[in-house]
């Protein structure tokens, strides 16, 4: 792990909503390691976490609120989605051909000074705008 890194929504979901028919998702341990290491997140990541945990994982509102308290305690303060971040993400999308939501995550990682983004949603080991993409579950 690097000293300053960013985690995407899927990392948080595996920590708090990672149940399978056989029990806990095996990715949970790795996701917990990343969360304990004081990552950076954005408000976008928190919003996506709430959405996924409600729709797909079926957590209650109380479970989601409790998880958000833990996330806020373990992570750096969440970066807001500002007009500057939006403009940066738009340029990344244009240059790299990425969806705006993926570009917003990369732009937030850059704004936080991170050199690594842990996510399953982008190609492992590529470097985008100086941010190394790592799928921590490979």
DAHU-V135133 format. One record per run of one state. SS is the DSSP state (A for helix, B for strand, O for the rest). FROM is the first residue (numbers start at 1). TO is the last residue. If there is no record, write none. Layout:
ss=<SS | SS>
from=<FROM | FROM>
to=<TO | TO>
This chain:
ss=<O | B | O | A | O | B | O | B | O | A | O | B | O | B | A | O | A | O | B | O | A | O | A | O | B | O | B | O | B | O>
from=<1 | 5 | 8 | 9 | 17 | 19 | 21 | 23 | 25 | 28 | 37 | 40 | 41 | 42 | 43 | 56 | 61 | 75 | 79 | 80 | 83 | 97 | 100 | 112 | 116 | 119 | 127 | 129 | 131 | 135>
to=<4 | 7 | 8 | 16 | 18 | 20 | 22 | 24 | 27 | 36 | 39 | 40 | 41 | 42 | 55 | 60 | 74 | 78 | 79 | 82 | 96 | 99 | 111 | 115 | 118 | 126 | 128 | 130 | 134 | 138>
